[in-house]
Amino acid sequence: MIAPPGELDEEVVRRMITEHGVTAVFLTTGLFRMLAQESPECFAGIREVWTGGDSVRRRDCAGFSRRAPGAGR
């Protein structure tokens, strides 16, 4: 699935994950950081996240890890 045209914010990501049963996503590192810090609940149900474009800091993953504890295992 590809995100719809337009701005991609936490509400769009959350809706897509929920409505389509998404379990894996590819996000730019910047978008992942924003979502993990501001709206980690949008990752509920996600098992895998791939990022690209920059390195991900450990602290950026903390919120994601709490909301998607089975990811990456």
C-alpha positions, 0 to 999 in steps of 0.5 A: 500500500502507498500513502495517499497524496497530500500531507502525511501526518500521524492521523493519516498513518494511524488510519491507514494502519488500522483500516488496512491491517498494516503490519510493516511500514517504510518511513523516512527517518524524519517522519519516523522520529516525529511519529515515535516522539509525538504519536507513538500510539499510531504504531499499535499493531506494527511488527516491522518499521523500515526507515531510510535517509538518515540514522535512527537514534535509540531514543527515537525508538523508545516510544515505538518499542512501547507501542509495538513490543513485538516488532523486530523480534 
